[in-house]
């Protein structure tokens, strides 16, 4: 895809016709909160730009701009001029680019490792020859062979660091890659100069070994980052590309969803997602409304009922009159909630980034001071440069770069053994700061599987008869009813004229008698339901001829260890809260059974996000645990988040971690491991600092050659890695 310039205008599909208009761009080289701040602050001062927002996980830049005051090309050129090349937004290109970058880093690491191993062998021979009387010609030959191996490897394997450093310098900024690049280039250049002079020492092994260790840290960090993908992009996948519009003549025609306007009538077949918000004009069906309510049970919908874009029509064709389309739909609002939540999380500044802000300029000042001091004291420019190179190498942030990725790898392995998949690179650090946990109900605290709870009160014949009829439906309650009945008995029941009516239930004939299974209204059981005081909720009724209808009550079962897990979390000092889109009586019952005092019912996605914002405003660091489509914005809005493996794909994408199995215990385990991992990261930073306190004065004093500096730097990296491995032993 070409960069957006005046010669390659932004496609029309990338800008809306609203006023102000909206432009979506994909920007490269966005890695941290600092990148986001630089882009947004620059655009805020640009005439004609009303607002801008960068999403770190999708690399998407959304700009609201005023026609006549600026243009999409001018916006793209401004962003590109900051060192962040801007392109028309394309999620597929983003994914391909990420995989390509992973492959480049892996190849660079392999080249650096191969070169480091071979150059180190040659260096050992030179060291041995130094004590055994190796001739100068043989030593020079070994140095030239080392140069032939090391220099191409430095050029190829160092490109990730060189390119990043060049971009930073071009924008008059510093980053961690600037001192790394200086150390590698100067060490290689000094070694080549020493080899050409026939000098006794060369330091090619220092250059390639340094690159090898740094690339390990860069690759591990990159792999952790690429596990986190944008749930907002996945939510956009729920939008239909085309829709069938019913014309005034009754004919249907396919139109792009961007052309839909209120007042049009859509023909929505069974199995299709709605392309716009509206109300049912004709027909009756069952709708999967989990996007809105989070509840897995289908909802009956008939003429006059409101339906929403992104929801799934399950059972029968209907016609829907559009009330809102495009950016005015509920789905679009949920996507905006998601992106706003992801944006807030992207601005979180990680511990490693905070350390890097201080470390990079300090290294430059120290190396420059060493160069100036030695040159002034000795007048020997070569000796001064050699000492400065040793300082750059010995202070190179290899241990700092490995401090977090090494712990992440060990912690990820430990969590994986306990059924938890870590997806977000900084998820552990955020989870360790948590002091409050918000749970969804259905599918999170419960299994999300309705089960028959009054089987003991139902006559055996009625249970067998209802299960035999329910076997002809895919409704979740029907499947639960079949599961509750003895299988051998249901196969012997002879049913005829079986029919399923969407939104109502099933009908058939058995022994010449009419048989119905479904809602109270469908089975003419309203009077019976009133007499028994039956509450509204998940239920089926069975009408067998003129006999009194029989009620089947269903409930979603709690996870077996839900109470124990909540007690453990509370013992760890975490507050507990329940937010659910379900009815108040159901939520109250679950909260009471689990001992949760703070709970809220009938919460749509926006209400959940707002509650998390309110808690954050109080200074809380909230962990969101949820599974439904409607939980995705809240999962992204939480300071950290977890989702069960049975959750919707979009919710798993939005979460920092995904846990397996029917147990809730991995939530508490993840918090415990996150806290331990953060302690080990801080210990690694302390070890790296201690190493510099000891090693830097030695290098500044001139007692360390670049080779000794490289060995010391490698030793600090090994020490940090060993400390990370101790996490496996923590109970």
C-alpha positions as CSV (number, residue, x, y, z in Angstrom):
1,X,0.0,0.0,0.0
2,X,1.4,3.4,-1.0
3,X,1.9,6.3,1.4
4,X,-0.9,8.9,1.3
5,X,0.4,11.9,-0.6
6,X,-1.0,14.5,-2.9
7,X,-0.4,12.1,-5.8
8,X,-2.2,9.3,-4.0
9,X,-5.3,10.8,-2.5
10,X,-7.1,9.0,0.4
11,X,-9.9,6.7,-1.0
12,X,-13.4,8.1,-0.7
13,X,-14.3,5.2,1.6
14,X,-11.8,6.5,4.2
15,X,-13.7,9.7,4.8
16,X,-17.3,10.2,5.9
17,X,-19.6,12.8,4.5
18,X,-20.4,14.2,8.0
19,X,-19.4,17.7,9.0
20,X,-16.7,17.8,10.2
21,X,-15.5,14.9,8.1
22,X,-13.6,11.9,9.5
23,X,-10.4,10.4,8.2
24,X,-8.9,7.0,9.1
25,X,-5.2,6.5,8.6
26,X,-2.8,3.7,9.6
27,X,0.4,5.1,11.1
28,X,3.7,3.2,11.4
29,X,6.4,3.3,14.1
30,X,3.9,3.9,16.9
31,X,5.2,2.0,19.9
32,X,4.4,3.8,23.1
33,X,2.4,6.6,24.8
34,X,5.1,9.1,23.8
35,X,4.4,8.4,20.1
36,X,0.7,8.9,20.6
37,X,1.2,12.2,22.5
38,X,3.5,13.5,19.8
39,X,1.0,12.8,17.0
40,X,-2.1,14.0,18.8
41,X,-0.4,17.2,20.2
42,X,0.9,18.1,16.7
43,X,-2.5,17.6,15.0
44,X,-4.2,19.6,17.8
45,X,-2.2,22.7,16.7
46,X,-2.9,22.1,13.0
47,X,-5.5,24.4,11.5
48,X,-8.7,22.6,10.4
49,X,-8.2,19.6,12.7
50,X,-11.1,19.4,15.2
51,X,-9.9,16.2,17.0
52,X,-7.6,13.3,16.6
53,X,-7.1,10.0,18.3
54,X,-4.4,7.2,17.9
55,X,-5.2,3.6,18.7
56,X,-2.0,1.9,19.7
57,X,-3.2,-1.7,19.1
58,X,-4.6,-1.0,15.6
59,X,-2.1,1.8,14.7
60,X,-5.3,3.6,13.5
61,X,-5.4,7.4,13.5
62,X,-8.8,8.9,13.5
63,X,-8.9,12.6,12.6
64,X,-12.0,14.9,12.5
65,X,-11.2,17.6,10.0
66,X,-12.9,20.6,8.5
67,X,-13.2,20.8,4.7
68,X,-11.9,24.1,3.3
69,X,-9.4,24.5,6.1
70,X,-7.2,21.4,5.5
71,X,-7.1,18.3,3.4
72,X,-6.5,14.5,4.1
73,X,-3.2,14.8,2.1
74,X,-2.0,17.6,4.4
75,X,-2.9,15.7,7.5
76,X,-1.1,12.6,6.2
77,X,2.0,14.6,5.2
78,X,2.1,16.2,8.7
79,X,2.0,12.9,10.4
80,X,4.5,11.4,8.1
81,X,6.8,14.3,8.7
82,X,6.9,13.4,12.4
83,X,8.5,10.1,11.5
84,X,5.2,8.1,11.5
85,X,4.4,7.2,7.8
86,X,0.7,7.5,7.3
87,X,-1.3,5.2,5.0
88,X,-5.0,4.6,4.3
89,X,-6.2,2.3,7.1
90,X,-6.2,-1.4,6.2
91,X,-6.3,-4.0,9.1
92,X,-5.1,-6.8,6.8
93,X,-2.0,-4.8,5.9
94,X,-1.4,-4.1,9.6
95,X,-1.5,-7.9,10.4
96,X,0.8,-8.8,7.5
97,X,3.2,-6.0,8.4
98,X,3.4,-7.3,12.0
99,X,4.2,-10.8,10.9
100,X,6.8,-9.6,8.5
101,X,8.5,-7.6,11.3
102,X,8.6,-10.7,13.5
103,X,10.3,-12.6,10.7
104,X,12.8,-9.8,10.1
105,X,13.7,-9.8,13.8
106,X,14.1,-13.5,14.0
107,X,16.4,-13.6,10.9
108,X,18.5,-10.7,12.4
109,X,18.8,-12.6,15.7
110,X,19.9,-15.8,13.8
111,X,22.5,-13.9,11.8
112,X,23.8,-12.1,14.9
113,X,24.0,-15.4,16.9
114,X,25.8,-17.2,14.1
115,X,28.3,-14.4,13.8
116,X,28.8,-14.1,17.5
117,X,29.6,-17.8,17.9
118,X,32.1,-17.9,15.1
119,X,33.8,-14.6,16.0
120,X,34.0,-15.7,19.6
121,X,35.8,-18.9,18.6
122,X,38.4,-16.8,16.6
123,X,38.8,-14.4,19.5
124,X,39.5,-17.4,21.9
125,X,42.2,-18.5,19.5
126,X,43.7,-15.0,19.5
127,X,43.6,-14.9,23.3
128,X,45.3,-18.3,23.5
129,X,47.9,-17.2,21.0
130,X,48.7,-14.1,23.0
131,X,50.0,-16.3,25.8
132,X,51.5,-19.0,23.5
133,X,53.5,-16.6,21.3
134,X,51.2,-16.4,18.2
135,X,52.8,-14.5,15.4
136,X,51.5,-11.1,14.3
137,X,50.6,-12.3,10.8
138,X,48.5,-15.1,12.2
139,X,46.7,-12.8,14.6
140,X,46.1,-10.3,11.8
141,X,44.6,-13.0,9.7
142,X,42.2,-14.0,12.4
143,X,41.2,-10.4,12.9
144,X,40.5,-10.0,9.1
145,X,38.4,-13.2,9.1
146,X,36.5,-11.9,12.1
147,X,35.9,-8.6,10.2
148,X,34.6,-10.5,7.2
149,X,32.1,-12.3,9.5
150,X,31.2,-9.5,11.8
151,X,30.8,-6.5,9.6
152,X,28.1,-7.9,7.3
153,X,26.3,-9.3,10.4
154,X,26.4,-5.9,12.1
155,X,25.0,-4.1,9.0
156,X,22.1,-6.7,8.6
157,X,21.3,-7.5,12.3
158,X,21.7,-3.9,13.4
159,X,19.2,-2.5,11.0
160,X,16.2,-2.6,13.5
161,X,18.2,-0.4,15.9
162,X,19.9,1.8,13.2
163,X,16.6,2.6,11.5
164,X,14.9,3.4,14.8
165,X,17.8,5.6,16.0
166,X,17.9,7.5,12.6
167,X,14.1,8.2,12.8
168,X,14.6,9.5,16.4
169,X,17.5,11.8,15.4
170,X,15.7,13.0,12.3
171,X,12.9,14.2,14.6
172,X,15.4,15.8,17.1
173,X,14.7,13.2,19.8
174,X,16.5,10.4,21.6
175,X,15.5,6.9,22.3
176,X,17.2,3.7,23.7
177,X,18.3,2.7,20.2
178,X,20.6,5.7,19.8
179,X,23.2,4.7,22.3
180,X,22.9,1.1,21.2
181,X,23.6,2.1,17.6
182,X,26.5,4.3,18.6
183,X,28.0,1.5,20.7
184,X,27.7,-1.1,17.9
185,X,28.9,1.1,15.1
186,X,31.8,2.6,17.0
187,X,33.0,-0.8,18.3
188,X,32.9,-2.2,14.8
189,X,34.5,0.8,13.3
190,X,37.3,0.9,15.9
191,X,37.9,-2.8,15.4
192,X,38.3,-2.3,11.7
193,X,40.7,0.6,12.2
194,X,42.7,-1.5,14.7
195,X,42.8,-4.4,12.3
196,X,44.0,-2.2,9.4
197,X,46.8,-0.9,11.7
198,X,47.8,-4.5,12.7
199,X,47.1,-3.7,16.3
200,X,47.0,-6.4,19.0
201,X,43.3,-6.0,19.9
202,X,40.0,-5.9,17.9
203,X,36.5,-6.0,19.3
204,X,34.3,-7.5,16.6
205,X,33.0,-10.0,19.1
206,X,31.8,-7.2,21.3
207,X,29.7,-5.8,18.4
208,X,27.9,-8.9,17.3
209,X,27.5,-10.3,20.8
210,X,25.9,-7.1,21.9
211,X,23.5,-7.2,19.0
212,X,22.6,-10.8,19.6
213,X,21.6,-10.2,23.2
214,X,19.7,-7.0,22.3
215,X,17.8,-8.8,19.5
216,X,16.7,-11.5,21.9
217,X,15.1,-8.9,24.1
218,X,13.6,-7.1,21.2
219,X,12.1,-10.2,19.7
220,X,10.6,-11.4,23.0
221,X,9.0,-8.1,23.6
222,X,7.7,-8.0,20.0
223,X,6.1,-11.4,20.3
224,X,4.4,-10.4,23.5
225,X,3.0,-7.3,21.8
226,X,1.7,-9.0,18.8
227,X,-0.5,-11.3,20.9
228,X,-2.7,-8.3,21.6
229,X,-5.0,-7.4,18.7
230,X,-7.7,-4.8,18.6
231,X,-11.2,-5.9,19.6
232,X,-12.6,-2.8,18.0
233,X,-11.4,-4.1,14.6
234,X,-13.1,-7.5,15.4
235,X,-16.3,-5.7,16.3
236,X,-16.3,-4.0,13.0
237,X,-16.4,-7.4,11.5
238,X,-20.0,-7.7,12.7
239,X,-21.0,-5.0,10.3
240,X,-22.6,-6.4,7.1
241,X,-21.0,-5.2,3.9
242,X,-24.3,-5.3,2.0
243,X,-27.9,-5.4,2.9
244,X,-31.1,-6.4,1.0
245,X,-33.5,-3.4,0.8
246,X,-37.2,-3.8,0.0
247,X,-38.3,-1.3,-2.6
248,X,-41.8,0.4,-2.9
249,X,-42.6,-2.2,-5.6
250,X,-41.8,-5.1,-3.2
251,X,-38.6,-6.1,-5.0
252,X,-35.4,-6.6,-3.1
253,X,-32.1,-5.2,-4.2
254,X,-28.6,-5.4,-2.6
255,X,-27.1,-2.1,-1.5
256,X,-23.9,-1.2,0.3
257,X,-24.5,-0.6,4.1
258,X,-23.0,2.9,3.6
259,X,-26.0,3.8,1.5
260,X,-28.6,2.9,4.1
261,X,-30.7,5.7,5.6
262,X,-33.6,5.7,8.1
263,X,-36.9,4.8,6.6
264,X,-35.6,2.1,4.4
265,X,-37.0,-1.5,4.9
266,X,-34.5,-4.3,5.1
267,X,-35.2,-8.0,4.3
268,X,-33.2,-10.0,6.9
269,X,-33.0,-13.7,6.4
270,X,-32.5,-16.3,9.1
271,X,-28.8,-16.5,9.9
272,X,-28.0,-12.9,8.9
273,X,-26.8,-10.1,11.0
274,X,-28.7,-6.8,10.9
275,X,-27.0,-4.0,9.0
276,X,-28.7,-1.2,10.8
277,X,-30.8,-0.3,13.9
278,X,-34.6,-0.5,13.4
279,X,-37.9,-2.1,14.4
280,X,-39.5,-5.2,13.0
281,X,-42.1,-4.3,10.4
282,X,-43.3,-7.8,9.6
283,X,-42.5,-11.3,10.8
284,X,-41.6,-13.0,14.1
285,X,-38.2,-14.5,14.9
286,X,-35.7,-15.2,17.7
287,X,-32.7,-12.8,18.0
288,X,-29.3,-13.3,19.4
289,X,-29.0,-10.0,21.4
290,X,-25.9,-10.9,23.4
291,X,-24.2,-7.9,21.8
292,X,-26.5,-5.7,23.9
293,X,-27.5,-7.7,27.0
294,X,-24.7,-10.3,27.3
295,X,-27.3,-13.0,27.8
296,X,-26.9,-16.2,25.7
297,X,-30.6,-17.0,25.5
298,X,-32.3,-15.9,22.3
299,X,-35.0,-13.2,22.6
300,X,-38.3,-13.4,20.8
301,X,-38.9,-10.4,18.5
302,X,-42.1,-9.5,16.6
303,X,-43.6,-6.5,14.8
304,X,-42.8,-3.3,16.6
305,X,-39.9,-4.6,18.6
306,X,-36.5,-2.8,18.4
307,X,-33.5,-4.6,16.9
308,X,-29.9,-3.5,16.5
309,X,-27.1,-3.6,14.0
310,X,-24.7,-6.5,14.6
311,X,-27.3,-8.7,16.3
312,X,-28.1,-12.1,14.7
313,X,-31.5,-13.2,13.3
314,X,-31.7,-16.8,14.3
315,X,-34.9,-18.5,13.2
316,X,-37.1,-16.8,10.5
317,X,-37.0,-14.1,7.9
318,X,-38.2,-10.7,8.9
319,X,-38.5,-7.2,7.5
320,X,-36.9,-4.3,9.5
321,X,-37.7,-0.6,9.1
322,X,-34.4,1.3,9.7
323,X,-34.3,3.9,12.4
324,X,-30.5,4.5,12.5
325,X,-27.7,3.6,10.2
326,X,-23.9,3.9,9.8
327,X,-22.2,5.8,12.7
328,X,-25.6,6.3,14.4
329,X,-26.2,2.6,15.2
330,X,-25.7,1.0,18.6
331,X,-22.9,-1.2,17.1
332,X,-21.0,2.0,16.0
333,X,-21.4,3.4,19.5
334,X,-20.0,0.2,21.0
335,X,-17.0,0.4,18.6
336,X,-16.4,4.0,19.7
337,X,-16.6,2.9,23.4
338,X,-14.1,0.2,22.6
339,X,-11.6,2.4,20.8
340,X,-11.9,5.1,23.5
341,X,-11.1,2.4,26.1
342,X,-8.2,1.0,24.1
343,X,-6.9,4.5,23.7
344,X,-6.9,5.1,27.5
345,X,-5.0,1.9,28.1
346,X,-2.5,2.8,25.4
347,X,-1.5,5.9,27.3
348,X,-0.5,3.8,30.2
349,X,3.3,4.3,30.7
350,X,5.1,1.0,31.5
351,X,7.8,0.7,34.1
352,X,10.4,0.0,31.3
353,X,9.4,3.1,29.4
354,X,9.7,5.3,32.5
355,X,13.2,3.9,33.1
356,X,14.2,4.4,29.5
357,X,13.3,8.1,29.6
358,X,16.1,8.7,32.2
359,X,18.5,6.0,31.0
360,X,19.0,7.1,27.3
361,X,20.1,10.7,27.9
362,X,22.2,9.7,30.9
363,X,24.2,7.2,28.7
364,X,24.9,9.9,26.1
365,X,26.1,12.4,28.7
366,X,28.3,9.9,30.4
367,X,30.0,8.7,27.1
368,X,30.5,12.2,25.9
369,X,32.0,13.3,29.2
370,X,34.3,10.3,29.1
371,X,35.5,11.1,25.6
372,X,36.1,14.8,26.4
373,X,37.8,14.0,29.7
374,X,40.2,11.5,28.3
375,X,41.0,13.6,25.3
376,X,41.7,16.7,27.5
377,X,43.8,14.7,30.0
378,X,45.9,12.6,27.5
379,X,45.6,14.4,24.2
380,X,45.2,10.9,22.7
381,X,42.0,10.9,20.6
382,X,42.1,7.2,19.8
383,X,42.5,6.2,23.5
384,X,39.7,8.7,24.4
385,X,37.4,7.2,21.7
386,X,38.2,3.6,22.7
387,X,37.3,4.4,26.4
388,X,34.1,6.1,25.4
389,X,33.1,3.1,23.3
390,X,33.8,0.8,26.3
391,X,31.5,3.1,28.4
392,X,28.7,2.9,25.7
393,X,29.0,-0.9,25.6
394,X,29.2,-1.5,29.3
395,X,26.2,0.8,29.9
396,X,24.3,-0.6,26.9
397,X,20.7,-1.3,28.1
398,X,20.8,-5.0,27.3
399,X,20.0,-6.0,30.9
400,X,17.4,-3.3,31.0
401,X,15.9,-4.5,27.7
402,X,15.7,-8.1,29.0
403,X,14.4,-7.1,32.5
404,X,10.7,-7.2,31.4
405,X,10.6,-9.7,28.5
406,X,12.5,-12.4,30.4
407,X,10.0,-12.2,33.3
408,X,7.1,-12.1,30.8
409,X,8.3,-15.3,29.2
410,X,8.6,-17.2,32.5
411,X,5.4,-15.8,33.9
412,X,3.6,-16.7,30.6
413,X,4.8,-20.3,30.9
414,X,3.7,-20.6,34.5
415,X,0.3,-19.2,33.7
416,X,-0.1,-21.4,30.7
417,X,0.5,-24.5,32.9
418,X,-2.5,-23.3,34.9
419,X,-4.7,-22.7,31.9
420,X,-4.2,-18.9,31.5
421,X,-3.0,-17.4,28.2
422,X,-1.3,-14.0,28.5
423,X,-2.1,-11.8,25.5
424,X,-1.1,-8.2,26.3
425,X,2.6,-7.3,26.7
426,X,2.0,-5.1,29.7
427,X,-1.0,-7.0,31.1
428,X,0.9,-8.5,34.0
429,X,2.2,-5.1,35.2
430,X,-1.3,-3.7,35.1
431,X,-2.9,-6.7,36.7
432,X,-0.4,-6.5,39.6
433,X,-1.6,-3.0,40.4
434,X,-5.3,-4.1,40.6
435,X,-7.2,-3.4,43.8
436,X,-10.8,-4.0,42.6
437,X,-12.4,-6.8,40.5
438,X,-15.6,-6.4,38.5
439,X,-17.3,-9.6,37.3
440,X,-19.9,-10.2,34.6
441,X,-22.4,-12.8,35.5
442,X,-23.5,-15.0,32.6
443,X,-20.6,-17.2,31.4
444,X,-18.2,-15.7,33.9
445,X,-19.4,-16.4,37.4
446,X,-21.8,-18.9,35.9
447,X,-21.1,-21.5,33.2
448,X,-23.4,-19.8,30.6
449,X,-25.3,-23.2,30.3
450,X,-28.9,-23.3,31.3
451,X,-29.9,-26.4,33.3
452,X,-33.3,-27.7,34.3
453,X,-33.6,-27.1,38.1
454,X,-37.1,-28.5,38.9
455,X,-36.8,-31.9,37.4
456,X,-37.9,-33.5,40.7
457,X,-41.2,-31.7,40.6
458,X,-42.1,-32.8,37.0
459,X,-44.1,-36.0,36.3
460,X,-41.7,-38.4,34.6
461,X,-44.0,-38.9,31.6
462,X,-44.2,-35.1,31.1
463,X,-40.4,-34.8,31.2
464,X,-40.0,-37.6,28.6
465,X,-42.7,-36.1,26.4
466,X,-41.2,-32.6,26.5
467,X,-37.7,-33.8,25.9
468,X,-38.8,-35.8,22.8
469,X,-40.4,-32.7,21.4
470,X,-37.5,-30.4,22.4
471,X,-35.1,-32.7,20.5
472,X,-36.4,-31.1,17.3
473,X,-35.2,-27.6,18.2
474,X,-31.8,-25.9,18.6
475,X,-33.0,-23.4,21.2
476,X,-30.6,-23.5,24.3
477,X,-33.4,-24.3,26.7
478,X,-34.6,-27.1,24.4
479,X,-31.1,-28.6,24.4
480,X,-31.0,-28.3,28.2
481,X,-34.3,-30.1,28.5
482,X,-33.1,-32.9,26.3
483,X,-30.0,-33.3,28.4
484,X,-32.0,-33.5,31.6
485,X,-34.2,-36.4,30.4
486,X,-33.3,-40.1,30.2
487,X,-32.2,-40.6,26.6
488,X,-33.6,-44.1,26.1
489,X,-37.1,-43.1,27.0
490,X,-37.4,-40.1,24.6
491,X,-36.5,-42.1,21.5
492,X,-39.6,-44.4,22.1
493,X,-42.1,-41.5,21.9
494,X,-43.9,-41.2,18.6
495,X,-44.6,-37.6,17.5
496,X,-46.2,-36.3,14.3
497,X,-46.8,-33.0,12.6
498,X,-43.9,-31.3,14.4
499,X,-43.6,-27.6,13.7
500,X,-41.4,-24.8,15.3
501,X,-42.9,-21.3,15.4
502,X,-40.2,-18.6,15.8
503,X,-40.5,-16.7,19.0
504,X,-43.2,-19.1,20.4
505,X,-42.2,-22.7,20.6
506,X,-42.9,-26.2,19.2
507,X,-46.1,-28.0,18.4
508,X,-46.9,-31.6,17.5
509,X,-49.4,-34.4,17.9
510,X,-48.9,-37.4,20.2
511,X,-51.5,-40.2,20.3
512,X,-54.0,-38.0,18.6
513,X,-53.6,-35.2,21.2
514,X,-52.2,-31.8,20.5
515,X,-48.9,-31.1,22.1
516,X,-47.1,-27.7,22.6
517,X,-43.8,-26.7,24.2
518,X,-42.6,-23.1,24.6
519,X,-43.7,-19.9,26.2
520,X,-46.6,-19.5,28.6
521,X,-48.6,-17.7,26.0
522,X,-47.9,-20.3,23.3
523,X,-49.1,-23.1,25.7
524,X,-52.0,-21.0,27.0
525,X,-50.5,-21.2,30.5
526,X,-50.8,-17.5,31.6
527,X,-53.5,-18.3,34.1
528,X,-51.4,-21.2,35.5
529,X,-48.3,-19.1,35.8
530,X,-50.3,-16.4,37.7
531,X,-51.7,-19.0,40.1
532,X,-48.3,-20.4,40.9
533,X,-46.7,-17.1,41.2
534,X,-44.1,-18.1,38.7
535,X,-41.6,-15.3,38.1
536,X,-40.6,-14.3,34.5
537,X,-37.4,-15.9,33.4
538,X,-35.9,-18.9,31.6
539,X,-38.8,-21.3,31.4
540,X,-40.7,-23.6,29.1
541,X,-44.3,-24.8,29.4
542,X,-45.7,-28.1,28.2
543,X,-49.4,-28.2,27.1
544,X,-50.6,-31.9,26.6
545,X,-54.1,-31.8,25.3
546,X,-56.5,-30.4,28.0
547,X,-54.2,-31.3,30.9
548,X,-52.9,-28.6,33.2
549,X,-49.7,-27.1,31.6
550,X,-46.4,-28.2,33.2
551,X,-43.7,-25.7,33.9
552,X,-40.0,-26.3,33.3
553,X,-37.7,-24.0,35.2
554,X,-34.1,-23.3,34.1
555,X,-31.2,-21.6,35.7
556,X,-27.6,-20.9,34.8
557,X,-25.3,-22.8,37.2
558,X,-22.5,-21.1,39.1
559,X,-18.9,-22.2,38.5
560,X,-18.1,-24.8,41.1
561,X,-15.3,-22.7,42.7
562,X,-16.8,-19.3,42.3
563,X,-17.4,-18.7,46.0
564,X,-13.9,-19.9,46.9
565,X,-12.2,-17.8,44.3
566,X,-14.1,-14.6,45.3
567,X,-13.1,-15.3,48.9
568,X,-9.4,-15.7,47.9
569,X,-9.5,-12.5,45.9
570,X,-11.0,-10.7,48.8
571,X,-8.3,-12.1,51.1
572,X,-5.7,-10.6,48.6
573,X,-7.1,-7.2,49.4
574,X,-9.3,-6.8,46.3
575,X,-12.8,-5.3,46.2
576,X,-15.5,-7.3,44.4
577,X,-18.3,-6.1,42.3
578,X,-20.9,-7.6,39.9
579,X,-22.2,-5.9,36.8
580,X,-24.7,-7.7,34.6
581,X,-27.1,-7.0,31.8
582,X,-29.6,-9.6,33.3
583,X,-32.7,-8.9,35.3
584,X,-32.5,-7.5,38.8
585,X,-34.0,-10.5,40.6
586,X,-31.5,-12.9,38.9
587,X,-28.5,-10.7,39.6
588,X,-29.5,-10.2,43.2
589,X,-29.8,-13.9,43.8
590,X,-26.4,-14.7,42.3
591,X,-24.8,-11.8,44.3
592,X,-26.3,-13.1,47.5
593,X,-25.2,-16.6,46.9
594,X,-21.6,-15.5,46.4
595,X,-21.5,-12.9,49.1
596,X,-21.1,-9.9,46.7
597,X,-22.4,-6.8,48.3
598,X,-21.9,-4.4,45.4
599,X,-23.9,-5.3,42.3
600,X,-25.8,-3.7,39.4
601,X,-28.3,-5.2,37.0
602,X,-29.6,-4.4,33.5
603,X,-26.3,-2.7,32.6
604,X,-25.8,-2.1,28.8
605,X,-22.2,-1.8,27.4
606,X,-22.1,2.0,28.0
607,X,-23.2,1.6,31.6
608,X,-20.5,-0.9,32.3
609,X,-17.8,1.3,30.8
610,X,-19.1,4.3,32.7
611,X,-19.0,2.4,36.0
612,X,-15.4,1.4,35.3
613,X,-14.6,5.1,34.6
614,X,-16.2,6.1,37.9
615,X,-14.1,3.6,39.8
616,X,-11.0,4.8,38.0
617,X,-11.8,8.4,39.0
618,X,-11.9,7.2,42.6
619,X,-8.3,6.0,42.2
620,X,-9.2,2.3,41.8
621,X,-7.3,0.0,39.5
622,X,-10.0,-2.2,38.2
623,X,-9.8,-5.7,36.7
624,X,-12.7,-6.6,34.5
625,X,-13.7,-10.2,34.1
626,X,-16.3,-10.9,31.4
627,X,-17.2,-13.0,28.4
628,X,-20.1,-11.5,26.3
629,X,-20.0,-9.4,23.2
630,X,-21.4,-6.6,25.4
631,X,-18.5,-6.9,27.8
632,X,-15.8,-6.1,25.1
633,X,-15.8,-2.3,25.7
634,X,-15.6,-2.9,29.5
635,X,-12.8,-5.4,29.1
636,X,-10.8,-2.8,27.1
637,X,-11.7,-0.1,29.6
638,X,-10.5,-2.0,32.6
639,X,-7.0,-1.4,34.0
640,X,-6.5,-5.1,33.3
641,X,-9.0,-7.8,32.1
642,X,-9.6,-11.5,31.8
643,X,-12.0,-13.5,29.8
644,X,-12.9,-17.3,29.8
645,X,-12.0,-19.4,26.8
646,X,-15.8,-19.9,26.2
647,X,-16.2,-16.2,25.6
648,X,-17.1,-14.6,22.3
649,X,-14.0,-14.1,20.1
650,X,-14.2,-10.3,20.4
651,X,-14.2,-10.5,24.2
652,X,-11.2,-12.8,24.2
653,X,-9.5,-10.3,21.8
654,X,-10.2,-7.4,24.1
655,X,-8.9,-9.2,27.2
656,X,-5.4,-9.1,28.5
657,X,-5.6,-12.8,29.5
658,X,-7.8,-15.8,28.6
659,X,-8.4,-18.6,31.1
660,X,-9.4,-22.2,30.2
661,X,-11.7,-24.7,31.8
662,X,-14.8,-24.6,34.0
663,X,-12.9,-23.2,37.1
664,X,-12.7,-19.5,38.1
665,X,-9.6,-20.1,40.2
666,X,-7.2,-19.0,37.3
667,X,-8.4,-15.4,37.9
668,X,-6.9,-15.4,41.4
669,X,-3.9,-17.3,40.2
670,X,-3.2,-14.7,37.5
671,X,-3.3,-11.9,40.1
672,X,-0.9,-13.8,42.3
673,X,1.6,-14.5,39.4
674,X,1.3,-10.9,38.2
675,X,2.2,-9.5,41.6
676,X,5.2,-11.9,41.8
677,X,6.3,-11.1,38.2
678,X,6.3,-7.3,39.0
679,X,8.4,-7.9,42.0
680,X,10.9,-9.8,39.8
681,X,10.9,-7.0,37.2
682,X,11.8,-4.5,39.8
683,X,14.5,-6.8,41.1
684,X,15.9,-7.0,37.6
685,X,16.0,-3.2,37.3
686,X,17.8,-3.1,40.7
687,X,20.3,-5.6,39.4
688,X,20.9,-3.7,36.2
689,X,21.4,-0.5,38.3
690,X,23.8,-2.2,40.6
691,X,25.8,-3.6,37.7
692,X,26.1,0.0,36.2
693,X,27.1,1.4,39.6
694,X,30.0,-1.1,39.7
695,X,31.0,-1.3,36.1
696,X,30.6,2.2,34.8
697,X,33.4,3.7,37.1
698,X,35.7,0.9,35.9
699,X,35.0,1.8,32.2
700,X,35.3,5.5,32.7
701,X,38.6,5.0,34.5
702,X,39.9,3.2,31.4
703,X,40.3,-0.2,33.0
704,X,37.9,-2.0,30.6
705,X,38.5,-2.5,26.9
706,X,35.4,-2.8,24.6
707,X,35.8,-6.6,24.8
708,X,35.8,-6.7,28.6
709,X,32.8,-4.3,28.5
710,X,31.0,-6.7,26.2
711,X,31.7,-9.6,28.5
712,X,30.5,-7.6,31.5
713,X,27.3,-6.5,29.6
714,X,26.6,-10.1,28.7
715,X,27.1,-11.2,32.3
716,X,24.5,-8.7,33.5
717,X,22.0,-10.0,30.9
718,X,22.6,-13.6,32.1
719,X,22.1,-12.4,35.7
720,X,18.8,-10.8,34.9
721,X,17.6,-13.9,33.0
722,X,18.5,-16.2,36.0
723,X,16.6,-13.9,38.3
724,X,13.5,-14.1,36.0
725,X,13.7,-17.9,36.1
726,X,13.4,-17.8,39.9
727,X,9.7,-16.9,39.3
728,X,9.1,-20.6,38.6
729,X,10.0,-21.4,42.2
730,X,7.7,-18.8,43.8
731,X,4.8,-20.4,45.6
